[in-house]
């Protein structure tokens, strides 16, 4: 099982703080693609160009390998001014 968390605008668009996800996924990108197919709000919230990912609290490339028990957090880039 994977623990998927959403933060910022990603969480607001999806309407969930997180989910538990069963299945075999090779990478965070595979999870992103899978979730994007769940509907329009998912696709919008998880647009690849507007998304960062952390795996087990470490900022990681979307292509990073994931394994059962991992915590994967999706969130938009943070900017300041």
C-alpha positions, 0 to 999 in steps of 0.5 A: 500500500502507498500513502498518497498526500496532497498539499496546497492547490493540489489538495484544494482542487482534488478536495482530499488531504490524502488517499491509500493506494493499492497496486504496483507502480514503478514510479511517482510518475506512474502514480500521477498518471494513474490518478490523473485518469480519475476525472477532470479535477484530478487531471487538473490538479496533477498536471505534470508541469505544475507539480512537485513530488516528495517521497518519504519526505525527500523532494524527488524527480517524478521518475523516482522508484516507489515501493510499498509503504512509501509516502508520496506527497504531491504539491505545487511549486512554492513561490515567494515574493 
